[in-house]
Amino acid sequence: MRRIWSKKLAIISMATAVTISTLGFTGYNSFPEAKGKKNEPTNVIMMVMDGTSAGATTLARWYKGEDLAMDEIVVGGVRTHSAESAITDSAPAATALATGYKSNDKVIGLLPEVVNTPGVDAVDPEDAYKPVANVLEGAKLLGKSTGIISTSEIQHATPAGFSSHATHRSNYQDIAEQQVYQEIDVVLGGGKEALQPGTTRNARVDGENLIEVLENKGYDFVESRDELLNTNSNKIWGSFAPSALAYDFDRQATNNNEPSLAEMTKKAIDTLSQNEKGFFLFVEGSKVDWAAHANDTIGILSDVLAFDDAVKEALDFAKKDGNTMVIAVSDHGNSGITMGNVNTNSNYPEIPVSAYIDPLKKATMTIEGALRQLKSDRSNMKEVAELYGLDNLTATEIEHLQTSKTLQADMTKMLADRANIGFSTGGHTGEDVFLYAYGPSKPFGLVDNTDLAKTMAKFLGVDLDKTTDKLFVNARESFENKGYTTRIDVTDENNPVFIAEKQKIKIELPVNKNIAYVTQNNKSYVKTLDGVTVYNSKDFYVSKTALNLSK
Ligand SMILES: [Zn+2]
């Protein structure tokens, strides 16, 4: 499944880099690179700001009034297309970044069925929806510590792509359970509702209480900023909200008890770096994407800046450590946000920065945060509009908002109009995104999203294809080759179990767990596998270790 295009691109980008250096142009990639110390363990901190177009980072820089931490380490660009579309969804984007394989819409950590994008190699139809190992799984097999962080629910597409395998990103049941049984050392984000039974949309329907499982596994299960900052455990599961965490501006304005993304990143680094074999950490600023879908300029600024603070934490560690690769990237553009819109068609050369930034500075909350303060009769419409920076509204404008059926869109549009901000869509976009990277062996030039998985794996000493061969063999084929008869037991439809039997041996492999139940000569025992068991609705895939359990 080699792609010819990316090789050509790598050659082109290397040639470009050589030309630039011989010209003595120091503006390009001039940041002093950390020297790799051989024989020391390598670490990777992979950071994704979801759905962030380049226009969002430009605006964030002007808004902040100084360089972003990311600016120091910009090294190239990334192509983001999926196996089937020019504009990717977060699920195949995460799959590409984590496993090195492009996939289909909504698919997490599995090979694609449809491949029609020019330059992407076809996949054998028999391999469609076969799990492929991610960088985190490879790092774990090497004895490194691992962590995942998001500001959305932790089961959301991008963190899911670095920690699980599922045919659809909305299948939080499978994703949450796999994450719990992946033995990840530090997991921080939202998504508590998918960990236990309940009545909400993502509550568990399989009867399992995963919070109890986590406590039995020795995790410190923390639910507030204070609990996170005070724990000394080397296994931490932080679940700070039923679904997503608040936008960073709203977190600050309401002084809620959630940690910032930078605080979560620092805590994870402090914890994981205690392993002398090194670590892999994935960090997502999840909600830039959601703000972009809503064309909410303030939400975008809030969470680009919070993400950038987290990048600074990662860079501070990497500079001291000397053997840590930091990559920061967006998985795709979103909304086509621009400084400049129809207001500026002809007069743009005369418009100062302040004409864009000053109206935005008046907002103290995102549209989500502001509208949470709105009373059901909208009697405080004026005050809520002011939270979103819309001051000096006329009585007619306030009345319009009080009766509007599209209040959120009206408010975001009013502010964008005041600040001369343009949006071309409420969906994702297909342009290349910036590549930010630091540390020894860092990637540079114009790369493909799949190249980043390969670069991280190589630096960590992980062979992704060998890891896939170890962790995901077809259970039916493999056990039948060894003389077993096999079946899938769906008596409990939410907890399917793969069963292999031969003479007096019975091996039971429950879905989404790293556990095998073995019965031999009427004696039963439980074995822990080195990976989770994945069911793609057609076949079970299990760790090779499951094949050699009988005594
Ligand atoms: Zn995304």
Boltz pocket constraint, residues with backbone or C-beta under 6 A from the ligand:
constraints:
  - pocket:
      binder: B
      contacts: [[A, 50], [A, 51], [A, 89], [A, 90], [A, 91], [A, 93], [A, 158], [A, 289], [A, 331], [A, 332]]
      max_distance: 6.0
